[in-house]
Amino acid sequence: MTQLVLPREPMFLDESIIQRPRDMLRAFTLAADLGGLEDKQAAAAAGMDPATWSRFKQGDVGMKPANLASFLDQCGNDLPLAYWAMQRGYSLVPRQTEMERRFAVEHLERERLEAENKLLRNLITGRAVA
């Protein structure tokens, strides 16, 4: 029987968590720990059997690039990616979806209109404008 595995909701990683691992290998193992994955689950998420995962944790084998996205989805965080970017002098910022971008633009416009409306109401009623 095949078990359906859905990606977890992405967790926020602050800078202290991103700086915590000593090296890239520790970033992968910490990502699994933060995601609450036991070794058997982390192995499956990485497309490995538990013995290979054990060897991976020791640095003896690598993870196939094709399995990286699945692993990160199951961990619910992008710690290895964020750690690597930080080590290379970059920081990661998630892209907004088109819906999120439109929402932000509309939110700013609504705030502007509300402030303008408040100003006009104050002017009409003769209240002091601050």
Secondary structure, DSSP 8 states (H G I E B T S, - for coil): --------------HHHHH--SSHHHHHHHHHHHTT--HHHHHHHTT--HHHHHHHHTTSS---GGGHHHHHHHHTS-HHHHHHHHHTT--------HHHHHHHHHHHHHHHHHHHHHHHHHHHHT----
